Structure formats: C-alpha cells, structure tokens
Amino acid sequence: MDNSLLSKIAVTLIPNVGPILARNLISYCGGVEEVFKAKQARLKRIPGIGEKTANEIHQANVLGRAEEEIQFITKHKIQPLFYLDENYPARLKECYDSPLMLYYKGNADLNSMRVVGIVGTRSATDYGKSITEKIVEELASLDVLIISGLAYGIDVCAHKAALEKGLKTAGVLGHGLHTLYPSVHRSVAQKMVSQGGLLTEFISNSDFNKENFPKRNRIIAGLVDALIVIETKKKGGAIITAEIANTYNREVFAVPGNVGAACSEGCNFLIRTNKAALLDDVNEFIEAMGWSLEKNSGKTPKQARLFENLDEDEQLLVDILKEEQKIRIDELSVKMNRPSGIIANSLLSLELKGIVKTLPGKVYELC
C-alpha cells in the first residue's frame, strides 16, 4: 500500500475539514503523512482545528476508508491527482479553494495549452444547441480542450460536438466515478474516456446531493482559460459557474438571446452587468483570447531582438519566451524555480519596458 497516497486521500475525508483548512493543516504539520502522525495536543494548537477535529483525525477511520478507495481506483484504472503533484491541473491549482484530490479517468491533458468551458441550461433550445455546435466546430482547428459538466442540455451538446469534431473533451462530475448521472449519457461518457476524460473530487459511493454541483461548478471554472455561457436562466448552475470564473480571473463570454426568453435571461444579464463579454462571433472570441495568430501555421517567428539593462530574472524570462513563444506563469515558475510572485514582478517590469505582453489566461509572449 502506498502510504503517501493513503494519507493524501485520507486528509480529504476528515470531517468538517475543507480544502482551505486542510492545506493549513498539512502546512503546520510539515506534510500530509505527518498529519496522521501528529499528537492531538499539537493538532489542537493549529488555527481552525480545535479539540473536536483533532480527535476526529485519529478516530474517524479516514485511513481505512482511504484504503478502500485505493482498491477502487486501482481496479478501475483511475488516476488520483493530489494538489501538490506535478500533474495536478495547473490552472486549478491557482484557485484558493481548489480540491486537494481529484480522481481522473481519461487521456486528455488537463494542462492543455487552450482550455474552454462551455455551460448552459439543461433545457436547451434548438437555437442553443446549434450555437454550441457552431462554436465547437470553429474552435476545432485550435485543438482546444472542451470542459463541461455532462449534464442535460448545453453541457452534453458541447461534449458530443467536441467528440464529433475530433476534439478532446472532459466532463466534471458532481459524484464519484462509481456511477454516472444522468445515466442516459453513459455512452457519451464512455467515448469521452478514450477522447478526453471524466473528472471528480468525490470518492466512490459518496452521498449524491445537490450541494455537490456548486462544488463541481468551481472545478469547471478553475480548469479553463475562458468560460462560454450559452442559454441560461437568471438563476442556475451556469450563472454560478460564471460568477466563480470571474472570481478566479477567468475570461467569461455569453451568447446573447431573445429579450423576454427565459433561457436567455441569464446570458443577457451577464452581458448587461459586464460579468461576461458578448459572444456573437467566434473569430472575435479567438482574437480576444490571443489565439488568432495560432490559426496560421505559416506565421513568421518574431525577429530576434537585443535587450539591454535586464536583470538576471528578466533576461531568463526573455530567453524562455524566445524558445516557448507563449507560456503560462505557472509554467514559468516551474522552469525558473522561482515563486510566481517574484516572476509576476519581473513580468510587470518587462511589460513596462515594452518587451512582454500579457494574453488572457495569464499567458505571456514577447512583443
């Protein structure tokens, strides 16, 4: 048994300990395995833990339940992704309340260069479905990873369109991988496993309730560079996802609809309140995301330039950008072995010097 994985799963099962408090717990203890080795007196001194939670860490049999989960994921070839692991989705890791552990079955790279979420009403109209299919078709040349929630309506339409156009597509679920809801989408889900994937933060046989879906929605919002909302009422899951995406500093777009139509109220509201940019032309969306040049495979590379008066970090950044063309800040942090805050300061300095420019999704390139 992998003791490290055992502890990683177990720490997510401690009663009344969410992802933010769990990170604090791991940090104070000096590692995830150390959480279960720490004495209760030490645990009680950790901010937010207290005597009740300290007792539950040792008495709630979370290690036993974690062992059962390891048996399940091993049997079903499910990949566990812990937030400290290198293969954990980098975009999601930027979010303060991202899950500690994800369970993933599929072959899509969750750190793909371009990731777009598409969400909307479960009661999609023919118009909404056709718009969804058109958007996915026009994004196909960019090899975009399509993310949605595998729900009725717009979600499953986006997944199906991606599969038909040869794009990989991942569905974020509000339950464990022991089941599928709605079950009518099982055939679509099976295709997605070989052309995308299924992702969840919930362990197998966990309780299935409506509170799971806002949690699912935050994962969709955190995984993407941009979120597109197509048909939604003024209240509902798609609106919640858009609100969360805004708090995560993601690009949010909405397709406008008929005035007075219930299924368009949400999109029109997002546009009117500047919580989403109007999307009526996919080419304009691609341009806004800074992806337009990537459609032209014959583009001329930037001419080599000589930069003066750069410090060591700035020069290293320029050298990396010359090689990579475009790169996300979290990837720069890994390559340079520097904290993202220090890199952000260097990037700002380079922007002010007219050397670097920022693209949506915290992507950077040379001017």
Beta strands, then each sheet from edge to edge (+ up, - down):
strand 1: 79-82
strand 2: 101-106
strand 3: 115-120
strand 4: 145-148
strand 5: 169-172
strand 6: 196-200
strand 7: 226-230
strand 8: 251-255
strand 9: 277-278
strand 10: 326-328
strand 11: 356-359
strand 12: 363-366
sheet 1: 1+ 2- 6+ 5+ 4+ 3+ 7+ 8+ 9+
sheet 2: 10+ 12- 11+
end
